[in-house]
Each structure stands twice: as structure tokens, then as C-alpha cells.
Amino acid sequence: MAMGCSHKIKYLPYIYPYLNDERLYIRLRAADSIMWIDGRKGLEKLKEKEQQFDETDYEYELSEKALLNAKILRVEKGVEGVREYFFSEDANEVIQYDLLTYYGEGYPYQAEDIELILELLDGYIEKEMSWIRRLSRGDYSDAVLFTLDSIIHASRNKDLFADLDDSLYEQMYHVFKKITEMRIRMYTKEAMADMTIYMRKEYAIKVLQLLKGKAKGRAQTAYKRALKFWRLDESSL
């Protein structure tokens, strides 16, 4: 994972053998690291690994084949291909659920990634697709939380978030507003509060206004920490 976060192409040959490690978590980390360094250069290795699994792998609770499919799709088709697959009514639902799993702390996010994540997060919230409506309550909640986590990882790139267009910040605000109105784990509010310290101040304030009076426990601690960071008094929101 550390090699992946380095974004240094010279490490790719050292990572490839770990795609065949006997330990699942090592194989998954290796595939993520390849994506984080340069998925296009590692594409053939990802494809070779994906071909080792037959269709029955999709039946497992965690499908390694589906996770690899998601990465390959992103490399070959870009964000538009991922978007199209997510909103398709005749695609493989296991792959659809895993589409954003290549994101993480080491992924080299761009503005187009933020836009994609927000669109898919809104798709989950609105339950636009029939495959989303068929998810169990637990899987649905996990999907929303993981997709939100993808934005959190991106937010730590301060330069990226500082340069985001107002339109993306507005989109983020409206998606977050919908989340605060959902009956979902309090972690979502904690995550949004934590993220505000990386946002432009005017939008951080708008998100904190959404959270006012709605945060409890750890979410409230994160909310108060954000207020302190921005030197705000709750009464001013």
C-alpha cells in the first residue's frame, strides 16, 4: 500500500507478483496500488488476474473478479464508462456495486472523479436504478458510506479541493443536504463535518449549517472541531 501511495512507476514490477499472493487482502491491496500508480501501465496484469476467475466468482460475498472488472473498466473507459455502467439496467449488478472500489487514500483524484462520485452518490440516495432498490438495507447503507468515503479521501488533496469549480461545490452541498435528511448511520454526519476543514470556507459554512442540531456523539465532536478550525461560533451559523 505504501508503494501505491508513492505514485512511483518504478515500484510496479515489485507489486505485480503480489496479485497472486495466497492472502486475499494482499492481492486486493496490490490491485489498488497498481491503480494508484498507473492503471494503464498495469492494465495487462490486471486483465491477466481477472481472467483467472470464472463466472462463479460473482456469487461470492466478496467477488475478486468484480473488483478487478471495476478497475479495468475505469482504465479502459474512463469516468464516462463508469457512469454509463452504473446507470445501466442490464449490466452485472455485482460489478455495479463495486464500481468505485478503486478509490482510496492513494488514488490520484481529479475534478472529474469528484463529479463522478457525487453523481453516483446521488444515484444511490435517489435509488434511481432498480438494482439499487434490490440491495439489502445493509448493503445499501454500506454503498452510501463507501461512496462518501471516496470523497473524504479526495478532500485531503487540499490543492484539488481549493481549485474545484463552484458548480461542483454546489453539487456537493445538495448531495450532502440529502444525506442529512436520510435515516442512515451517524458516521455520515461525522464524515461530512471532518471534510469541511478541507473545503473552501464559504461552502464549509454551508455544510456546517446543515449539520447544526443534527450531530450527536462522534459526529458532534467532529462538528465542534470544524467550528473551532474555522473560528466560528455555532450561534453565527
N, C-alpha and C positions, 0 to 999 in steps of 0.2 A: 504493500500500500504506500509505503514511503517513497518507493521508486516511482510510482504512478503520480504522486503529488509533486514530484520534482519536474515533471513535464520534459524530461531529457530523453531524446530519442535513443541515445546510446544504451539505455537500460532495457530496451525492448527485447534484444536477444536473450537477456538473462531472465526475463519474465515469461517468455513463451513456454519453457518446459513446465512451468507451474500450472498451465492449463490442463495438464494430465496428472497432477498430484492426486494421491489417493484421498486426500481430505477435501471435502466439498467446499468449505469456507475459503480454503487456499485457492481453489480453482476459480471461485467467484471473484475473489479479490484480484486475481491475475487478469481476468477478463475486464474488470473495471479499470485496472491500471493501464491496460492497453488502450482503452477508450480515452482515458485521461491524458495519455501521452500523445498518441496519434492513431485514432481508429482506422484511418485509411491505410496507413503503413502496416497495421496489424490485421487488416481485413481477411487476408487469406488464411491466417492462423485461426481466426475466429470462425471462419467458414468450415475449416477442417474439423474443428472441435464440434461444431453444431451437427455435422454430418455423422458423427459417432453415435448419435441418439436416433432411435426410431420414433414413430408417431405415438407410441405408448407412453413416452416420457411426459406428454402433455397431461396425462392422467394423474401424475403425482402432485401432491400439495405444493411442492416447490419444483417447477419444471426448469431444469438447466437448459434444455433446448429452447424454451420460450424466452428465457433471459438472453440467450445468445442471438435468437431471432431479432429481438428488440434492438440490440446493438448493431447488428448487420443492417437492419432497416434504416437506422439513423445515419449510418455511414454512407449507404448507397443512395438513399432517397432524400436525405436532409430533413429539416423540420417540417417541410410541406408533406413529405411522405409519411412522417409520424402522425401529423394532424389528420391526414386523409384516412389512415388506417384506424385511428381512434374513433372517428366518426362514421365508420363503415358499419353497415348492418349485416354484412356477410363475411366478416373476417374471423380469424381464430380468436376466440374470446380470451383464451389463456395468454396469448401474446398481447392482446389489447390491454389486459390488466397490468402487464409487465412493461409497458412501453417506455416509461420514464425511469426504469431502474438503473440506467447507466449514469444518471446524475449522482453527484455526491460531492464531498468536500474538495476533491481534487479535479473536478471537471472544469475545463476552461470555458466558462459561461460567456455567452454573448447576448446582446439585447434580444436577438431572435429567440433565444432559449427562454428568456423571461416571458416573452409574448406567448410562446407555445405552452409553457407551464400554466400560465394564467388561463388560457383558453381551455385547456384540458381540465383544470381545476373547476372552472365554471361549468364545464360539461358534466363533471361528477355532481356538483351541487344541484344543478337543474335536472339531473337524471334524464338527459336528453335521449340517450340511446337505450334500446331495450336490453342490451347485455348488461348495462349498469343497473337497471331496475331488477335484474335477476340475481344480483350479488346478495350474499347473506349480509346481515346487518354488520357483522364483524369485519368482513372483507371490505364492505363499503367504507366503513369508518377508517380502516387501515389505508385504503386508497386515498382518501381525502388527506389524511395526516402525512402520508409519504409524499404526496404531491406538494403539500405545503412545505415539507422539509426541504424539497428541492429548491424552493425559492429562498429558504433560510440560508442554505449553503451558498447560493449565488449572492446573497446580500452581503456576505463577508468580503466580497470583492468591492471595496469602497469606491474605486475609480469607476467601475461599471455602474454602480448604483448612483453615483454622483452625476453621471452623464446620461441617464435614462431620460427619454422624452417625457414630457408632461402627460401625453396620451397614455403611456404605459403606467405611469403612477396613478392616473385616474382609473385605469382599468383595474389596477391592483387594489385601490381603495374600494371600488364597487364589489369586487370579489370578496374582499375581507369583510365588508358590511354584511354580505350574505352569510358568511361563516358565523359571524356573531349572532345571527338570528337562528342558527341551527341548534338542534339538541345533539351536541357532539362533545367529546371529551374536552375538559378544561385545558388540556395541553395546547389546543389550537390557539387559545387566547394568550397563553404564556408565550408561544412561539411568535405570535404577531407583536406582542409587547417587546420581546427581545429584538425583533427585526427593526423596530423603529429607530434604534440608535444608529443604524446604517443608512437610513433613508434621508432624503432632503428634509429639512426641518419643517417646511410647510405641510408636507404630506405625513411626516411623523406625527405632527399635532392632530391631523385629521383622523389618523388611526387611533391615537390615544383617546380622542373624543368618543370613538366607537366603543372603546373598552371601559370607559368611565362607568363605574357602578356595576359592571358585569364580570369583573375578575375576582376570583377567590383563590385562596391557598397560594400555590407557587405562581399562578398567573398574576395574582395581586402583587406578589413580591417583584415579579418582572416588570409589572406596570409601574410600581413606585420607583424602581431602579431607572426606568426610562425617563420618568418625570425628573428625577434628580440629574440624569445625564443632560437633559435639555434645560435644566434650571427652570422648571415650570412648577407652578402650584396648581393642584387639582382644581381649585376654585376658578382658575383662569381659563379652564377648558370649556 
